Amino acid sequence: MQDRHISRRAMLIGAGATAAWAASPARALLQQVAEIPLPADVAALPGRMTVEEKAGQLTLMAAAWAGGAAVSLNPAGAAGSFDQQLADVRAGRLTGVFNGNGTAMAKAMQTAAMRQGRLKIPLLFAADIIHGFRTVFPMPLAEAASFDPELARRTARAAGTEAAAAGIDWTFAPMVDIARDQRWGRGVEGAGEDVLLGRIMADARVRGFQGTRGLAAPDAVASCAKHFAAYGAAEAGLDYNTVDVSERTLREVYFPPFEAAFAAGSPTTMASFNELSGIPATANEWLLTQVLRREWGFGGLVVSDYTGDEELIAHGFAADAREATKLAFMAGVDMSMQSGFYLKHLPTLVAAGEVPMARVDEAVRRVLALKVALGLFDDPFRRIDPRREKTQIRTRAHLDLAREAGVRSIVMLKNDGGLLPLPRAGKRIALIGPFARGQHDLIGPWNVYGTDAEAVDLLTGMQAAVADRTAITVVDGSGIDAPLPGGIQAAVAAAQAADVVVLAIGETQRMSGEAQSRTAIVVPPAQMALAEAVAATGKPVVVLLRNGRALALEGAVLAAPAILVTWFLGSQMGPAIADVLFGRESPSARLPVSFPHATGQQPYHYAHKTTGRPNPPGAPQEYKTHYQEVPNDALFPFGHGLTYGRIAYAGLETGGGTLAAGGTLTVRATVTNSGTRAADEVVQLYVQDVTASITRPVRELKAFRRVRVPAGASQVVEFTLRRSDLTFIGRDLKPIVEPGRFRLWIAPSAQAEGVAGEFTLA
Ligand code: BGC
């Protein structure tokens, strides 16, 4: 077994295994799985395999374990009976399964592979561990609102540890798609609209899932950066829809989070469902081979999305299953998920000379290398340990982390008159709304293993936080989509009898996530009617929004003196909200997506271009860029979020105002908290390249820093700009930096002035 030992550097994968490794450019880091020396007996395997067995190594199916997660998620797709699946394992027709259930299942399958399989190749167990396993952390978009990559790393580490304790080797995460159209429901799985935040969160999550001890560590899971590429650019925000973007935008906006994930050591990626300017990603040779492998040097594994190869037929790109197999495989998809097409058609394609055996061997080698990297050839049962499955899941430490992450993900949009935090005693509270209580809509849309039943709801969290739980009266007031008989009257009566109303309204978790696109990103009308009636009582209202995307707020909801965005926070949703509501913690998160005035502004993102006719500040002018009904900008912009401190920005220093060739520019601002409570302020640095050979956005985030500012204190916040921070994709589609004038803001959001100045790039 000694020769199976892989050096930490060679298997790389925990990015930055050595300082030099971490410091080298992304391209050099993208060798990963390809570079892992295969032990001699593993390297010899392809020579002993039939072409059917090779196709088996390239075939991944949803687990068919009765009652298992995959079966309940995708009942139509699950592959027959578990017995049939075991037979496939023995016959070498499967490389592994995904979204299965626990160590009992994994043990049965791995035992079949290792005892009865002809070649004794260990199976690979995959799963969608998007934001937690049984302990559920805030949905990824919420966690991005923390602007705290270390938090994202820690929650991914905890999720990876739990998953690995339950037999899982490989997670289909992180989802790193930039999402600039809030109608699209899958924005919930990613880090929002901004490229820098997307890159930083991608890096943190990969490092978290994979840990620091190498992929073979029993508590590490391999990452899969998905969905490659530009899935978030679906036309009209309609999931799975056509994507038509320029190569420049791909390289500048949609690719960088993938590059960050690979640089952090993600050894796999998933081809996206969408077509990309006429060629489906799953059959896109330019994307999957030219860019990914030749240009970036990615040596890892490409897996299709769920039946992505089969869908080439519906796309109108392949005539039949055989052609779909050939197109996907030759374009660069190594492993087929769920269609079974590779198993059925690769052998005949090879026999007919239409697919070279060398390409099959290359893909098989990548699969074997991943299994080697994960330590499966050394010990196929290293993550199949019923004892760890019992003791390492939903631990106190993980649940505490879920609460901490929840607190740090809540964004306070408004707090007029300092209504928040509420006192813990002495006020009668009417808790109203369809999300006030109950085991529903707590964990968010993409969780295979966690359950709402195991999460703590809002009412329970609030009751535990107040001195006298009878001070809280709870009334549903409305259904989610439809009024409740007598609901509004009961809500109004409760509001009238209270000192303050806490109104819990918003979206269900089925209103975002996969295949959940909306044409109106609003609080549903029945709940708006409830909000209007409650506001009419004149009682102060705190709105708690539950949401999987940015919403266009209006009416009584927008007019409420206090609004908290509480997303779906997972296992500790109720306690986390109560911590912020009653002031145990100050809110500190920032919007990772802009909240628009109206749905019709979508797609909207703060880093837009000026146009040739920008409307000057103030009222709309004829023949200038503006809408008839609403302002052009965001209602609550990217980066916005209040704290319980009172923060002001002053004293910009631009370090001489010139960034010399080969040098750096240090810029500073002073952040002062004149309030009575300490606050964590997310200080943001934005830049605009005023004139360039390619038009540039009105602002781009270049750096951010979370700083703790005690009450009454000031803090100098410093950023260092390098030339490479000012790169963009030039006319020849290569990165370029152009000397000239730049505007700069150190500010609390993408729309706030903060402190503003200029500098010159020499
Ligand atoms: C989703 C992927 C997911 C896969 C497996 C697909 O429908 O697009 O994100 O990893 O299913 O569950």
Residues whose N, C-alpha, C, O or C-beta is under 5 A from the ligand:
A	BS01	BGC	D128 F172 D305 Y306
